[in-house]
């Protein structure tokens, strides 16, 4: 029986609609090439423009609307005139928390043909997967503002590290490392954060006793930041907290081709709720509407989506096609030194896949 995938699309703000259009083009093209599955997309106009009209980033029943879909495909969130904490908290974080997408999976891989600012680094030297805790930690949104408007005004921001939350993300990372026969590095800051990060380190060690076959390492986040630049090949699978994962994966994107090649998956591994896939580069309002945005991150996110939906061979083939596109250098956007327009790239990827 032919499979069918139903994808909810929130193209969002800035360059979001432009790059998501290319991802949809590629996904639909792959379905046509395969013949064994089909895909339909339903678009939702949520985001900052929606907020300026309605006062909310998405409807109150937005999660109920999204729940029946197989996956959510998100473009970008954020635009001048809407504070970042509103645009992020009213949409992206609502979906992550509401759908218990507690795994944020970000590949940091230097594809052949991609630019790298590090001297002497080869593609095989940057090939890691960062498993970021995605539902609590430093982004749990627990805190208060006291004595507002007075000289005593105080902001309190509380990180939340539950045993349940830490165990499940760390165990996921151990399972991934075991399955791929790769080393696992935990990144924390236990020397300064004596409650949350010491707790994290203890749980990492506890769970590790059940995985004696997995080579493990532990690093402080400041040292890890240095080694991401000086010796990235030491990292294979990485597990870390919400905040540290957010920062380190942007650094990882910078050394692995730039933000135009940075994709991320927000996973609910139990599949109780739909998972969400996105380019992580932001809305880039300064180039929106010019047709020059790089859609490869959004296409890479389609590869992640295909993998999660069980189309593993197409997921790999799509990533191979992106690499061929980069090495042939015939259809690259200006950020990669080319002259192609955004809407040229999806067709070029499909042409490579069809060879």
N, C-alpha and C positions, 0 to 999 in steps of 0.2 A: 504494500500500500504506500502510495506517495506521501511523504511527509510534508507538512506545511508549517512554516514559522510565521508567527504574527508578532511584529515588532512595533513598539510604541516609540515615536520619534519626537524628541524635544530639541529642536535645532537651536533654540535659544537666541543669543545676542551676538552682535558684531559679526565676525566671520563664521560663526556657528552654522547658519544656513548654507553658506557657500561650501564649506568642507563636508558637511553632512550629506549634501546632495551628491557628492562624489562617492561617499561611502555607500549610499543607497544604490547608486548606479552599479558599483562593483558587486554588491551582494546580489542584486537582481540579475546581473550578467552571469555570475557564477551559478545561480539557480537554473538559468537557461542552458548553460553549458553542461550542467550535471544531468538535468532531467529527472532526477530522483527525488527532488524536493522543490517546493515553491516557497515564496516569501511575499508577504504583503506588509506595507507600512501604513500606520495611521499617525498623522501629524497633529501635534498639540502646540498651540501658539503661546506657550508659557515662557516667562522670562521677564526681563526688565521692562520691555515695552508693555507687556501685559500688566505689570505692576503699576506703571504710570497711569494706566487706564482704570484699573480696578482696585488698587491698593493692596494687592497680594500677588505673590510670584506664581502661584498656581491656585486653582480652586480649593476650597475646604475639603472637597471629596476627591482631590487629585489622586491620592493613593488608591482609593477604591476603583477609580477609572483605570489606573495602570495595572492593577493586580492581575487581570486575566491574560495579559500578554506574556509571550515567551521570554522577552527581553526588552529592556529600555535602551535606546540609543540617544545619547545626550551630546549636543554640540558644544556650547560654551555659555557661561553665565557671567554677566557683569557688563555694565555700561555707565558712562558718565551721567551723573544726576541721581543715581541710585546707590546708596552706601553699600560697600562691599559686604558688610555683615548681614545686610538685609537680603541682597541678591543670593549670597551663598546659603545663609540659614533658612531662607524661605523656599528653596527648591532642592538643590543638590543634597544638603545635609538632611532635609526632611525625608528624601527618598532613601538615602543611605540608612538612616535610623529606622524609618518606618518599615522598610523591607528587610531589616536585619542583615544588611550587606556588610558583614563584619570583616570580610577579607578584601583588601585592596591589593590587587596584583599588578605590579608594574615591571615590565621587562626593560632591562637596560642592556641593550645589545648593539654593538657597533657593526652595522651592516657594511658589507663591501661597497665602496663607492660613497659612503657617507662621510662628511667632513668631521675631523676630530682635532680639537685644539691642542692635544697633548703630543709632544714630540716622540717619535719612535714607537708609537703604539700601533699594534696590528689588530685587525678585527677579532682575532681569537683572544686578545687580552681584555676585552670588555664584553662579557657575556654573563650577566647575572639576572636573577629575578628577585625583586624586593617584595616581600610579603609584609604589608603594613596593616596594623590593627586599625579598623575603619569605623568603629562604632562608639568608642568611649575615650579613655585616655585624657589627653590635654584638651580635646575638642568636645568634651561631654556637655558643655554649656551649663556648668554649675558655678554659681558665684553671685555676687551682689555689688551694688554701688551704694556706699554709705555716705551720709552727710553731704549729699549732692549740693553743689553750688556754694559750699563753704570752704574755708581754708583747710578743714579737716577731711575733705572729700577723699574717700578711700575706695579702691577697686579690689575686689577679691575674686580670683579665678581659681577654681579647684579642679585638679585632675582626678579622674575616676578610673581606678584600676581594680576591677573585680577579679577574683580567682576564675570565675566562669569565662570572663572576657579574655583574660590573658592565656588561660589554658587552651582555649579553642583555636586561637590564632597561632600560638606556638606549636601546638600539635599538628595543625595544617602544614606548617612550614617543615616540621620533621618528616611528615608523610611525603611531602613533595621532594625533599632531599633524598629520602630513601628510594622513592620511585625513580628518580632521575640519577641516582648514584652520584650525588654531588655533595660538597661540604655545606654546612650550615653555620652562618655567623649571626649571633644575636648582638644587637647594638642598643646600648642603654646609657645611663649616666648615674650609675649606682654610687659613685663616690661623692656626689653632691645632693642627689635626690634620695634621701635616706629611707623614705617610706615606699614611694611608688616604684622606683627603679630597683631598689634592693629586692622588693617583692617580685618584680619581673625576673630578675636574675635568679632568684631561688626557684621560681616555677620553671624557668628554662632548664635548670640543672635537674630538677625533679623529673620532668618529662623525658629528659635525655637518657635517664636510666633505662627507659623502655626501648631505646633506639641505640644499642651499643654499636651497631654497624655504621652509624652516621658520624662522620668526622665533624666536630664542632669547634667553634671559636667564639669568644666574647670580646667585644671592643667597646670602649667609651665613645660616645658620638663625636667628640672633637677629634679623637684619633682616627675614627672611621672616615670623617670628612677629609682628613689629610690623605689617607690611603686611597680613597676614591680617585684622587688626582695622581698621587705618586705611584700607586701600585694596584690599579683596579683589578688585575687578574687574580688577586687573592680572594675575591668575592665570587661566590657561585649562587647559593641561595642565602638571602638575608631576611631576618625577621626583626621588626622593630615597632615602636609605638606610633600612634597617630601623627603626632607633631614631628618626630624625628624622621618618620617615613616620608612625610610631605616634603620636608626640606631636602633630604638626601636624594630623593628621586628627581627633583629639579636639578640638583647638581649632576646626577647621573645623566639626565637628558642633555645637559650642556657638554658632557664629554663624549656623548654617543650620537652626535649628529645634530643636536639642537632641539628646541621645543617643537619644531615642526615634525619631528619623528617620535614624539612621546605619546604613548597610548596607555590607558589604564582600564582595568576591569574592577568593578565593585560587585563582589560575589556573595550570594547567599548559597553556600555549598549544598545545603539540604534541599534547595529548590522549592522551599515553602512559598517563597515570593520570587518575582522576577529579579534577575541580576541586571546591572546597568553597565554600559560600555561607553567610553568617551576618549577623545583626545584631551590631554591635560594642559594644553597650552594657553587656555584662556581665550577671551573674546577679541583681543587685538583690535579695538575700535578705531585705531589710527589707520588701519589698512582696509577696514570693512568696505565692501562695495566696489573695490578696485579690481577684483578678479585676479589678485596676485597671491592670495593666501595658499600656503602649502597644505594640501589635504591628506598627505601620507599618514599623519598620525591618526586621523579619523578612519583611514583605510586599514591601518594596523589594528585599530580597535575592532573592525569588522572581523579580522583574523582571530582575535581573541573571542569574539562572539561565536564565530563558527566552531571554534574549538570547544567552547562550553556547551554548545548545542549538539555536539557529537559528530560534527563534520570535520574530523581531525585532519584528514588528508588535504581538504581544501584550505584549511587554516594554514597548514605548512606551505602549500603551493602559493597561497596569496603572499605570504612573507617572502618566499623565494622570488616572486614576481616584483615585489617592491625592491629587492636587492638588485635584480636585473635592471630595473628602471634606473636605479642609482648608478650602476656601473656603465650602462650605455650612454647616459647623460643626454639623451635626445629630448626628454620631456620633463624638465625640471623647472620649478618655480624660481623666482629671483633670489629667494633666501638661500637656495642651493647653487646659485651661480648660473641659472638658466634663464630662459625667456618665455617659458610656457605659462599659460593662464591656468587658473584653478580648474576650470572645466575641461581642460585637455588631459588632465592626469588620470582620471578614472578610466577614460577610453583607452589610454596607453597601457594601463595595468591590465585591462581586459584583453587587449591585443596580445600581450605577452602570455597571458594564461591560455589563450586560444591556440598558440603556436603548437 
